[in-house]
Amino acid sequence: MEQTLRLIFRNAEGRQVTISVSDPVDPLDSMEVNDVMDLIINSNIFNTSGGSITQKVRAEVVARDVTTILEF
């Protein structure tokens, strides 16, 4: 099953910004994810069209299971 870690933030204009990480380590440690999100905000290394990332919204893992039924 394919997994993606989505880190969702708000920028200076209040719009949501998502950073996606493919195939995160398993199991994920919520404290480490929280620390990384803080680091992203405090480092101010990402600038979005709505300004700097200013606030954490949530972190989520999206799992996708793809079953090929026919391939050519």
mmCIF file of the N, C-alpha and C atoms, coordinates in Angstrom:
data_MODEL
# 
_entry.id   MODEL 
# 
loop_
_atom_site.group_PDB 
_atom_site.id 
_atom_site.type_symbol 
_atom_site.label_atom_id 
_atom_site.label_alt_id 
_atom_site.label_comp_id 
_atom_site.label_asym_id 
_atom_site.label_entity_id 
_atom_site.label_seq_id 
_atom_site.pdbx_PDB_ins_code 
_atom_site.Cartn_x 
_atom_site.Cartn_y 
_atom_site.Cartn_z 
_atom_site.occupancy 
_atom_site.B_iso_or_equiv 
_atom_site.pdbx_formal_charge 
_atom_site.auth_seq_id 
_atom_site.auth_comp_id 
_atom_site.auth_asym_id 
_atom_site.auth_atom_id 
_atom_site.pdbx_PDB_model_num 
ATOM 1   N N  . MET A 1 1  ? 0.842  -1.169 0.000   1.00 0.00 ? 1  MET A N  1 
ATOM 2   C CA . MET A 1 1  ? 0.000  0.000  0.000   1.00 0.00 ? 1  MET A CA 1 
ATOM 3   C C  . MET A 1 1  ? 0.896  1.243  0.000   1.00 0.00 ? 1  MET A C  1 
ATOM 4   N N  . GLU A 1 2  ? 0.610  2.125  -0.898  1.00 0.00 ? 2  GLU A N  1 
ATOM 5   C CA . GLU A 1 2  ? 1.360  3.380  -1.023  1.00 0.00 ? 2  GLU A CA 1 
ATOM 6   C C  . GLU A 1 2  ? 0.875  4.370  0.030   1.00 0.00 ? 2  GLU A C  1 
ATOM 7   N N  . GLN A 1 3  ? 1.833  5.004  0.728   1.00 0.00 ? 3  GLN A N  1 
ATOM 8   C CA . GLN A 1 3  ? 1.470  5.985  1.748   1.00 0.00 ? 3  GLN A CA 1 
ATOM 9   C C  . GLN A 1 3  ? 2.145  7.321  1.481   1.00 0.00 ? 3  GLN A C  1 
ATOM 10  N N  . THR A 1 4  ? 1.462  8.399  1.873   1.00 0.00 ? 4  THR A N  1 
ATOM 11  C CA . THR A 1 4  ? 1.995  9.750  1.760   1.00 0.00 ? 4  THR A CA 1 
ATOM 12  C C  . THR A 1 4  ? 1.713  10.480 3.063   1.00 0.00 ? 4  THR A C  1 
ATOM 13  N N  . LEU A 1 5  ? 2.752  11.099 3.606   1.00 0.00 ? 5  LEU A N  1 
ATOM 14  C CA . LEU A 1 5  ? 2.589  11.959 4.777   1.00 0.00 ? 5  LEU A CA 1 
ATOM 15  C C  . LEU A 1 5  ? 2.307  13.361 4.271   1.00 0.00 ? 5  LEU A C  1 
ATOM 16  N N  . ARG A 1 6  ? 1.201  13.937 4.705   1.00 0.00 ? 6  ARG A N  1 
ATOM 17  C CA . ARG A 1 6  ? 0.842  15.297 4.303   1.00 0.00 ? 6  ARG A CA 1 
ATOM 18  C C  . ARG A 1 6  ? 0.936  16.211 5.519   1.00 0.00 ? 6  ARG A C  1 
ATOM 19  N N  . LEU A 1 7  ? 1.809  17.222 5.413   1.00 0.00 ? 7  LEU A N  1 
ATOM 20  C CA . LEU A 1 7  ? 1.969  18.228 6.461   1.00 0.00 ? 7  LEU A CA 1 
ATOM 21  C C  . LEU A 1 7  ? 1.214  19.459 5.993   1.00 0.00 ? 7  LEU A C  1 
ATOM 22  N N  . ILE A 1 8  ? 0.210  19.851 6.733   1.00 0.00 ? 8  ILE A N  1 
ATOM 23  C CA . ILE A 1 8  ? -0.677 20.925 6.299   1.00 0.00 ? 8  ILE A CA 1 
ATOM 24  C C  . ILE A 1 8  ? -0.495 22.119 7.231   1.00 0.00 ? 8  ILE A C  1 
ATOM 25  N N  . PHE A 1 9  ? -0.242 23.269 6.611   1.00 0.00 ? 9  PHE A N  1 
ATOM 26  C CA . PHE A 1 9  ? 0.044  24.506 7.332   1.00 0.00 ? 9  PHE A CA 1 
ATOM 27  C C  . PHE A 1 9  ? -0.878 25.615 6.835   1.00 0.00 ? 9  PHE A C  1 
ATOM 28  N N  . ARG A 1 10 ? -0.820 26.772 7.506   1.00 0.00 ? 10 ARG A N  1 
ATOM 29  C CA . ARG A 1 10 ? -1.414 28.018 7.014   1.00 0.00 ? 10 ARG A CA 1 
ATOM 30  C C  . ARG A 1 10 ? -0.280 28.983 6.727   1.00 0.00 ? 10 ARG A C  1 
ATOM 31  N N  . ASN A 1 11 ? -0.475 29.787 5.670   1.00 0.00 ? 11 ASN A N  1 
ATOM 32  C CA . ASN A 1 11 ? 0.521  30.797 5.358   1.00 0.00 ? 11 ASN A CA 1 
ATOM 33  C C  . ASN A 1 11 ? 0.064  32.158 5.897   1.00 0.00 ? 11 ASN A C  1 
ATOM 34  N N  . ALA A 1 12 ? 0.845  33.199 5.626   1.00 0.00 ? 12 ALA A N  1 
ATOM 35  C CA . ALA A 1 12 ? 0.568  34.536 6.160   1.00 0.00 ? 12 ALA A CA 1 
ATOM 36  C C  . ALA A 1 12 ? -0.793 35.069 5.729   1.00 0.00 ? 12 ALA A C  1 
ATOM 37  N N  . GLU A 1 13 ? -1.286 34.637 4.581   1.00 0.00 ? 13 GLU A N  1 
ATOM 38  C CA . GLU A 1 13 ? -2.601 35.077 4.105   1.00 0.00 ? 13 GLU A CA 1 
ATOM 39  C C  . GLU A 1 13 ? -3.739 34.193 4.609   1.00 0.00 ? 13 GLU A C  1 
ATOM 40  N N  . GLY A 1 14 ? -3.413 33.189 5.416   1.00 0.00 ? 14 GLY A N  1 
ATOM 41  C CA . GLY A 1 14 ? -4.441 32.316 5.977   1.00 0.00 ? 14 GLY A CA 1 
ATOM 42  C C  . GLY A 1 14 ? -4.844 31.162 5.090   1.00 0.00 ? 14 GLY A C  1 
ATOM 43  N N  . ARG A 1 15 ? -4.160 30.990 3.963   1.00 0.00 ? 15 ARG A N  1 
ATOM 44  C CA . ARG A 1 15 ? -4.479 29.873 3.063   1.00 0.00 ? 15 ARG A CA 1 
ATOM 45  C C  . ARG A 1 15 ? -3.691 28.632 3.464   1.00 0.00 ? 15 ARG A C  1 
ATOM 46  N N  . GLN A 1 16 ? -4.269 27.472 3.164   1.00 0.00 ? 16 GLN A N  1 
ATOM 47  C CA . GLN A 1 16 ? -3.602 26.218 3.498   1.00 0.00 ? 16 GLN A CA 1 
ATOM 48  C C  . GLN A 1 16 ? -2.494 25.896 2.502   1.00 0.00 ? 16 GLN A C  1 
ATOM 49  N N  . VAL A 1 17 ? -1.418 25.349 3.040   1.00 0.00 ? 17 VAL A N  1 
ATOM 50  C CA . VAL A 1 17 ? -0.264 24.916 2.258   1.00 0.00 ? 17 VAL A CA 1 
ATOM 51  C C  . VAL A 1 17 ? 0.033  23.480 2.671   1.00 0.00 ? 17 VAL A C  1 
ATOM 52  N N  . THR A 1 18 ? 0.239  22.596 1.700   1.00 0.00 ? 18 THR A N  1 
ATOM 53  C CA . THR A 1 18 ? 0.516  21.192 1.997   1.00 0.00 ? 18 THR A CA 1 
ATOM 54  C C  . THR A 1 18 ? 1.893  20.804 1.468   1.00 0.00 ? 18 THR A C  1 
ATOM 55  N N  . ILE A 1 19 ? 2.669  20.157 2.331   1.00 0.00 ? 19 ILE A N  1 
ATOM 56  C CA . ILE A 1 19 ? 3.942  19.555 1.935   1.00 0.00 ? 19 ILE A CA 1 
ATOM 57  C C  . ILE A 1 19 ? 3.740  18.048 2.033   1.00 0.00 ? 19 ILE A C  1 
ATOM 58  N N  . SER A 1 20 ? 3.980  17.347 0.933   1.00 0.00 ? 20 SER A N  1 
ATOM 59  C CA . SER A 1 20 ? 3.764  15.896 0.891   1.00 0.00 ? 20 SER A CA 1 
ATOM 60  C C  . SER A 1 20 ? 5.091  15.160 0.869   1.00 0.00 ? 20 SER A C  1 
ATOM 61  N N  . VAL A 1 21 ? 5.149  14.067 1.636   1.00 0.00 ? 21 VAL A N  1 
ATOM 62  C CA . VAL A 1 21 ? 6.342  13.214 1.694   1.00 0.00 ? 21 VAL A CA 1 
ATOM 63  C C  . VAL A 1 21 ? 5.909  11.809 1.327   1.00 0.00 ? 21 VAL A C  1 
ATOM 64  N N  . SER A 1 22 ? 6.459  11.297 0.231   1.00 0.00 ? 22 SER A N  1 
ATOM 65  C CA . SER A 1 22 ? 6.115  9.934  -0.209  1.00 0.00 ? 22 SER A CA 1 
ATOM 66  C C  . SER A 1 22 ? 6.826  8.898  0.642   1.00 0.00 ? 22 SER A C  1 
ATOM 67  N N  . ASP A 1 23 ? 6.146  7.794  0.879   1.00 0.00 ? 23 ASP A N  1 
ATOM 68  C CA . ASP A 1 23 ? 6.696  6.642  1.591   1.00 0.00 ? 23 ASP A CA 1 
ATOM 69  C C  . ASP A 1 23 ? 7.404  7.021  2.890   1.00 0.00 ? 23 ASP A C  1 
ATOM 70  N N  . PRO A 1 24 ? 6.688  7.609  3.846   1.00 0.00 ? 24 PRO A N  1 
ATOM 71  C CA . PRO A 1 24 ? 7.309  7.957  5.128   1.00 0.00 ? 24 PRO A CA 1 
ATOM 72  C C  . PRO A 1 24 ? 7.689  6.699  5.908   1.00 0.00 ? 24 PRO A C  1 
ATOM 73  N N  . VAL A 1 25 ? 8.602  6.845  6.867   1.00 0.00 ? 25 VAL A N  1 
ATOM 74  C CA . VAL A 1 25 ? 8.995  5.704  7.692   1.00 0.00 ? 25 VAL A CA 1 
ATOM 75  C C  . VAL A 1 25 ? 7.784  5.193  8.452   1.00 0.00 ? 25 VAL A C  1 
ATOM 76  N N  . ASP A 1 26 ? 7.801  3.908  8.738   1.00 0.00 ? 26 ASP A N  1 
ATOM 77  C CA . ASP A 1 26 ? 6.687  3.299  9.451   1.00 0.00 ? 26 ASP A CA 1 
ATOM 78  C C  . ASP A 1 26 ? 7.245  2.579  10.666  1.00 0.00 ? 26 ASP A C  1 
ATOM 79  N N  . PRO A 1 27 ? 6.796  2.833  11.845  1.00 0.00 ? 27 PRO A N  1 
ATOM 80  C CA . PRO A 1 27 ? 5.694  3.728  12.198  1.00 0.00 ? 27 PRO A CA 1 
ATOM 81  C C  . PRO A 1 27 ? 6.182  5.167  12.340  1.00 0.00 ? 27 PRO A C  1 
ATOM 82  N N  . LEU A 1 28 ? 5.273  6.104  12.120  1.00 0.00 ? 28 LEU A N  1 
ATOM 83  C CA . LEU A 1 28 ? 5.572  7.516  12.302  1.00 0.00 ? 28 LEU A CA 1 
ATOM 84  C C  . LEU A 1 28 ? 5.443  7.870  13.780  1.00 0.00 ? 28 LEU A C  1 
ATOM 85  N N  . ASP A 1 29 ? 6.333  8.733  14.241  1.00 0.00 ? 29 ASP A N  1 
ATOM 86  C CA . ASP A 1 29 ? 6.293  9.211  15.619  1.00 0.00 ? 29 ASP A CA 1 
ATOM 87  C C  . ASP A 1 29 ? 5.683  10.606 15.617  1.00 0.00 ? 29 ASP A C  1 
ATOM 88  N N  . SER A 1 30 ? 4.541  10.779 16.265  1.00 0.00 ? 30 SER A N  1 
ATOM 89  C CA . SER A 1 30 ? 3.831  12.056 16.223  1.00 0.00 ? 30 SER A CA 1 
ATOM 90  C C  . SER A 1 30 ? 4.654  13.200 16.816  1.00 0.00 ? 30 SER A C  1 
ATOM 91  N N  . MET A 1 31 ? 5.477  12.912 17.810  1.00 0.00 ? 31 MET A N  1 
ATOM 92  C CA . MET A 1 31 ? 6.324  13.967 18.389  1.00 0.00 ? 31 MET A CA 1 
ATOM 93  C C  . MET A 1 31 ? 7.373  14.434 17.383  1.00 0.00 ? 31 MET A C  1 
ATOM 94  N N  . GLU A 1 32 ? 7.955  13.506 16.629  1.00 0.00 ? 32 GLU A N  1 
ATOM 95  C CA . GLU A 1 32 ? 8.941  13.867 15.610  1.00 0.00 ? 32 GLU A CA 1 
ATOM 96  C C  . GLU A 1 32 ? 8.297  14.673 14.489  1.00 0.00 ? 32 GLU A C  1 
ATOM 97  N N  . VAL A 1 33 ? 7.100  14.270 14.075  1.00 0.00 ? 33 VAL A N  1 
ATOM 98  C CA . VAL A 1 33 ? 6.383  15.006 13.026  1.00 0.00 ? 33 VAL A CA 1 
ATOM 99  C C  . VAL A 1 33 ? 6.088  16.417 13.506  1.00 0.00 ? 33 VAL A C  1 
ATOM 100 N N  . ASN A 1 34 ? 5.653  16.557 14.754  1.00 0.00 ? 34 ASN A N  1 
ATOM 101 C CA . ASN A 1 34 ? 5.389  17.869 15.328  1.00 0.00 ? 34 ASN A CA 1 
ATOM 102 C C  . ASN A 1 34 ? 6.656  18.723 15.344  1.00 0.00 ? 34 ASN A C  1 
ATOM 103 N N  . ASP A 1 35 ? 7.788  18.119 15.737  1.00 0.00 ? 35 ASP A N  1 
ATOM 104 C CA . ASP A 1 35 ? 9.066  18.842 15.768  1.00 0.00 ? 35 ASP A CA 1 
ATOM 105 C C  . ASP A 1 35 ? 9.490  19.297 14.376  1.00 0.00 ? 35 ASP A C  1 
ATOM 106 N N  . VAL A 1 36 ? 9.289  18.439 13.380  1.00 0.00 ? 36 VAL A N  1 
ATOM 107 C CA . VAL A 1 36 ? 9.638  18.797 12.002  1.00 0.00 ? 36 VAL A CA 1 
ATOM 108 C C  . VAL A 1 36 ? 8.758  19.941 11.504  1.00 0.00 ? 36 VAL A C  1 
ATOM 109 N N  . MET A 1 37 ? 7.495  19.895 11.843  1.00 0.00 ? 37 MET A N  1 
ATOM 110 C CA . MET A 1 37 ? 6.600  20.981 11.428  1.00 0.00 ? 37 MET A CA 1 
ATOM 111 C C  . MET A 1 37 ? 7.022  22.302 12.085  1.00 0.00 ? 37 MET A C  1 
ATOM 112 N N  . ASP A 1 38 ? 7.406  22.245 13.369  1.00 0.00 ? 38 ASP A N  1 
ATOM 113 C CA . ASP A 1 38 ? 7.920  23.445 14.041  1.00 0.00 ? 38 ASP A CA 1 
ATOM 114 C C  . ASP A 1 38 ? 9.181  23.951 13.358  1.00 0.00 ? 38 ASP A C  1 
ATOM 115 N N  . LEU A 1 39 ? 10.066 23.030 12.995  1.00 0.00 ? 39 LEU A N  1 
ATOM 116 C CA . LEU A 1 39 ? 11.311 23.403 12.316  1.00 0.00 ? 39 LEU A CA 1 
ATOM 117 C C  . LEU A 1 39 ? 11.029 24.087 10.980  1.00 0.00 ? 39 LEU A C  1 
ATOM 118 N N  . ILE A 1 40 ? 10.065 23.572 10.239  1.00 0.00 ? 40 ILE A N  1 
ATOM 119 C CA . ILE A 1 40 ? 9.696  24.180 8.952   1.00 0.00 ? 40 ILE A CA 1 
ATOM 120 C C  . ILE A 1 40 ? 9.219  25.613 9.162   1.00 0.00 ? 40 ILE A C  1 
ATOM 121 N N  . ILE A 1 41 ? 8.375  25.819 10.167  1.00 0.00 ? 41 ILE A N  1 
ATOM 122 C CA . ILE A 1 41 ? 7.869  27.174 10.440  1.00 0.00 ? 41 ILE A CA 1 
ATOM 123 C C  . ILE A 1 41 ? 9.000  28.091 10.911  1.00 0.00 ? 41 ILE A C  1 
ATOM 124 N N  . ASN A 1 42 ? 9.787  27.628 11.874  1.00 0.00 ? 42 ASN A N  1 
ATOM 125 C CA . ASN A 1 42 ? 10.831 28.462 12.465  1.00 0.00 ? 42 ASN A CA 1 
ATOM 126 C C  . ASN A 1 42 ? 11.978 28.761 11.515  1.00 0.00 ? 42 ASN A C  1 
ATOM 127 N N  . SER A 1 43 ? 12.252 27.847 10.577  1.00 0.00 ? 43 SER A N  1 
ATOM 128 C CA . SER A 1 43 ? 13.348 28.057 9.618   1.00 0.00 ? 43 SER A CA 1 
ATOM 129 C C  . SER A 1 43 ? 12.956 29.023 8.514   1.00 0.00 ? 43 SER A C  1 
ATOM 130 N N  . ASN A 1 44 ? 11.658 29.153 8.269   1.00 0.00 ? 44 ASN A N  1 
ATOM 131 C CA . ASN A 1 44 ? 11.156 30.051 7.233   1.00 0.00 ? 44 ASN A CA 1 
ATOM 132 C C  . ASN A 1 44 ? 11.837 29.787 5.878   1.00 0.00 ? 44 ASN A C  1 
ATOM 133 N N  . ILE A 1 45 ? 11.951 28.507 5.537   1.00 0.00 ? 45 ILE A N  1 
ATOM 134 C CA . ILE A 1 45 ? 12.645 28.139 4.305   1.00 0.00 ? 45 ILE A CA 1 
ATOM 135 C C  . ILE A 1 45 ? 11.705 27.994 3.110   1.00 0.00 ? 45 ILE A C  1 
ATOM 136 N N  . PHE A 1 46 ? 10.401 27.940 3.374   1.00 0.00 ? 46 PHE A N  1 
ATOM 137 C CA . PHE A 1 46 ? 9.436  27.847 2.289   1.00 0.00 ? 46 PHE A CA 1 
ATOM 138 C C  . PHE A 1 46 ? 8.667  29.146 2.190   1.00 0.00 ? 46 PHE A C  1 
ATOM 139 N N  . ASN A 1 47 ? 8.600  29.692 0.996   1.00 0.00 ? 47 ASN A N  1 
ATOM 140 C CA . ASN A 1 47 ? 7.814  30.901 0.766   1.00 0.00 ? 47 ASN A CA 1 
ATOM 141 C C  . ASN A 1 47 ? 6.737  30.550 -0.247  1.00 0.00 ? 47 ASN A C  1 
ATOM 142 N N  . THR A 1 48 ? 5.498  30.724 0.139   1.00 0.00 ? 48 THR A N  1 
ATOM 143 C CA . THR A 1 48 ? 4.392  30.383 -0.740  1.00 0.00 ? 48 THR A CA 1 
ATOM 144 C C  . THR A 1 48 ? 3.870  31.649 -1.411  1.00 0.00 ? 48 THR A C  1 
ATOM 145 N N  . SER A 1 49 ? 2.942  31.488 -2.324  1.00 0.00 ? 49 SER A N  1 
ATOM 146 C CA . SER A 1 49 ? 2.364  32.657 -2.993  1.00 0.00 ? 49 SER A CA 1 
ATOM 147 C C  . SER A 1 49 ? 1.603  33.539 -2.007  1.00 0.00 ? 49 SER A C  1 
ATOM 148 N N  . GLY A 1 50 ? 1.240  32.979 -0.857  1.00 0.00 ? 50 GLY A N  1 
ATOM 149 C CA . GLY A 1 50 ? 0.545  33.741 0.172   1.00 0.00 ? 50 GLY A CA 1 
ATOM 150 C C  . GLY A 1 50 ? 1.453  34.141 1.324   1.00 0.00 ? 50 GLY A C  1 
ATOM 151 N N  . GLY A 1 51 ? 2.760  34.088 1.094   1.00 0.00 ? 51 GLY A N  1 
ATOM 152 C CA . GLY A 1 51 ? 3.714  34.471 2.136   1.00 0.00 ? 51 GLY A CA 1 
ATOM 153 C C  . GLY A 1 51 ? 4.268  33.269 2.879   1.00 0.00 ? 51 GLY A C  1 
ATOM 154 N N  . SER A 1 52 ? 4.938  33.550 3.957   1.00 0.00 ? 52 SER A N  1 
ATOM 155 C CA . SER A 1 52 ? 5.602  32.516 4.751   1.00 0.00 ? 52 SER A CA 1 
ATOM 156 C C  . SER A 1 52 ? 4.596  31.586 5.428   1.00 0.00 ? 52 SER A C  1 
ATOM 157 N N  . ILE A 1 53 ? 5.061  30.388 5.731   1.00 0.00 ? 53 ILE A N  1 
ATOM 158 C CA . ILE A 1 53 ? 4.261  29.438 6.495   1.00 0.00 ? 53 ILE A CA 1 
ATOM 159 C C  . ILE A 1 53 ? 4.292  29.893 7.949   1.00 0.00 ? 53 ILE A C  1 
ATOM 160 N N  . THR A 1 54 ? 3.118  30.026 8.551   1.00 0.00 ? 54 THR A N  1 
ATOM 161 C CA . THR A 1 54 ? 3.042  30.614 9.888   1.00 0.00 ? 54 THR A CA 1 
ATOM 162 C C  . THR A 1 54 ? 2.405  29.729 10.952  1.00 0.00 ? 54 THR A C  1 
ATOM 163 N N  . GLN A 1 55 ? 1.656  28.701 10.547  1.00 0.00 ? 55 GLN A N  1 
ATOM 164 C CA . GLN A 1 55 ? 0.880  27.947 11.537  1.00 0.00 ? 55 GLN A CA 1 
ATOM 165 C C  . GLN A 1 55 ? 0.686  26.504 11.098  1.00 0.00 ? 55 GLN A C  1 
ATOM 166 N N  . LYS A 1 56 ? 0.726  25.590 12.065  1.00 0.00 ? 56 LYS A N  1 
ATOM 167 C CA . LYS A 1 56 ? 0.420  24.185 11.801  1.00 0.00 ? 56 LYS A CA 1 
ATOM 168 C C  . LYS A 1 56 ? -1.087 23.996 11.796  1.00 0.00 ? 56 LYS A C  1 
ATOM 169 N N  . VAL A 1 57 ? -1.571 23.172 10.865  1.00 0.00 ? 57 VAL A N  1 
ATOM 170 C CA . VAL A 1 57 ? -2.993 22.813 10.830  1.00 0.00 ? 57 VAL A CA 1 
ATOM 171 C C  . VAL A 1 57 ? -3.149 21.352 11.235  1.00 0.00 ? 57 VAL A C  1 
ATOM 172 N N  . ARG A 1 58 ? -2.479 20.455 10.517  1.00 0.00 ? 58 ARG A N  1 
ATOM 173 C CA . ARG A 1 58 ? -2.544 19.032 10.859  1.00 0.00 ? 58 ARG A CA 1 
ATOM 174 C C  . ARG A 1 58 ? -1.497 18.266 10.049  1.00 0.00 ? 58 ARG A C  1 
ATOM 175 N N  . ALA A 1 59 ? -1.269 17.038 10.496  1.00 0.00 ? 59 ALA A N  1 
ATOM 176 C CA . ALA A 1 59 ? -0.443 16.080 9.758   1.00 0.00 ? 59 ALA A CA 1 
ATOM 177 C C  . ALA A 1 59 ? -1.286 14.834 9.590   1.00 0.00 ? 59 ALA A C  1 
ATOM 178 N N  . GLU A 1 60 ? -1.221 14.252 8.403   1.00 0.00 ? 60 GLU A N  1 
ATOM 179 C CA . GLU A 1 60 ? -2.038 13.076 8.141   1.00 0.00 ? 60 GLU A CA 1 
ATOM 180 C C  . GLU A 1 60 ? -1.309 12.127 7.200   1.00 0.00 ? 60 GLU A C  1 
ATOM 181 N N  . VAL A 1 61 ? -1.630 10.868 7.335   1.00 0.00 ? 61 VAL A N  1 
ATOM 182 C CA . VAL A 1 61 ? -1.095 9.858  6.425   1.00 0.00 ? 61 VAL A CA 1 
ATOM 183 C C  . VAL A 1 61 ? -2.227 9.436  5.512   1.00 0.00 ? 61 VAL A C  1 
ATOM 184 N N  . VAL A 1 62 ? -1.970 9.513  4.223   1.00 0.00 ? 62 VAL A N  1 
ATOM 185 C CA . VAL A 1 62 ? -2.938 9.087  3.223   1.00 0.00 ? 62 VAL A CA 1 
ATOM 186 C C  . VAL A 1 62 ? -2.427 7.770  2.655   1.00 0.00 ? 62 VAL A C  1 
ATOM 187 N N  . ALA A 1 63 ? -3.238 6.728  2.758   1.00 0.00 ? 63 ALA A N  1 
ATOM 188 C CA . ALA A 1 63 ? -2.869 5.412  2.248   1.00 0.00 ? 63 ALA A CA 1 
ATOM 189 C C  . ALA A 1 63 ? -3.710 5.124  1.023   1.00 0.00 ? 63 ALA A C  1 
ATOM 190 N N  . ARG A 1 64 ? -3.034 4.622  0.004   1.00 0.00 ? 64 ARG A N  1 
ATOM 191 C CA . ARG A 1 64 ? -3.730 4.336  -1.241  1.00 0.00 ? 64 ARG A CA 1 
ATOM 192 C C  . ARG A 1 64 ? -3.362 2.921  -1.670  1.00 0.00 ? 64 ARG A C  1 
ATOM 193 N N  . ASP A 1 65 ? -4.365 2.140  -1.910  1.00 0.00 ? 65 ASP A N  1 
ATOM 194 C CA . ASP A 1 65 ? -4.161 0.766  -2.337  1.00 0.00 ? 65 ASP A CA 1 
ATOM 195 C C  . ASP A 1 65 ? -4.626 0.656  -3.781  1.00 0.00 ? 65 ASP A C  1 
ATOM 196 N N  . VAL A 1 66 ? -3.706 0.347  -4.667  1.00 0.00 ? 66 VAL A N  1 
ATOM 197 C CA . VAL A 1 66 ? -4.020 0.240  -6.084  1.00 0.00 ? 66 VAL A CA 1 
ATOM 198 C C  . VAL A 1 66 ? -3.932 -1.226 -6.499  1.00 0.00 ? 66 VAL A C  1 
ATOM 199 N N  . THR A 1 67 ? -4.990 -1.709 -7.091  1.00 0.00 ? 67 THR A N  1 
ATOM 200 C CA . THR A 1 67 ? -5.017 -3.068 -7.605  1.00 0.00 ? 67 THR A CA 1 
ATOM 201 C C  . THR A 1 67 ? -5.186 -3.024 -9.112  1.00 0.00 ? 67 THR A C  1 
ATOM 202 N N  . THR A 1 68 ? -4.191 -3.493 -9.834  1.00 0.00 ? 68 THR A N  1 
ATOM 203 C CA . THR A 1 68 ? -4.265 -3.546 -11.285 1.00 0.00 ? 68 THR A CA 1 
ATOM 204 C C  . THR A 1 68 ? -5.137 -4.728 -11.684 1.00 0.00 ? 68 THR A C  1 
ATOM 205 N N  . ILE A 1 69 ? -6.163 -4.452 -12.482 1.00 0.00 ? 69 ILE A N  1 
ATOM 206 C CA . ILE A 1 69 ? -7.031 -5.539 -12.917 1.00 0.00 ? 69 ILE A CA 1 
ATOM 207 C C  . ILE A 1 69 ? -6.759 -5.949 -14.357 1.00 0.00 ? 69 ILE A C  1 
ATOM 208 N N  . LEU A 1 70 ? -6.078 -5.072 -15.090 1.00 0.00 ? 70 LEU A N  1 
ATOM 209 C CA . LEU A 1 70 ? -5.759 -5.373 -16.464 1.00 0.00 ? 70 LEU A CA 1 
ATOM 210 C C  . LEU A 1 70 ? -4.583 -4.501 -16.885 1.00 0.00 ? 70 LEU A C  1 
ATOM 211 N N  . GLU A 1 71 ? -3.592 -5.103 -17.510 1.00 0.00 ? 71 GLU A N  1 
ATOM 212 C CA . GLU A 1 71 ? -2.432 -4.330 -17.946 1.00 0.00 ? 71 GLU A CA 1 
ATOM 213 C C  . GLU A 1 71 ? -2.059 -4.750 -19.360 1.00 0.00 ? 71 GLU A C  1 
ATOM 214 N N  . PHE A 1 72 ? -1.712 -3.777 -20.202 1.00 0.00 ? 72 PHE A N  1 
ATOM 215 C CA . PHE A 1 72 ? -1.373 -4.061 -21.603 1.00 0.00 ? 72 PHE A CA 1 
ATOM 216 C C  . PHE A 1 72 ? 0.066  -3.726 -21.878 1.00 0.00 ? 72 PHE A C  1 
# 
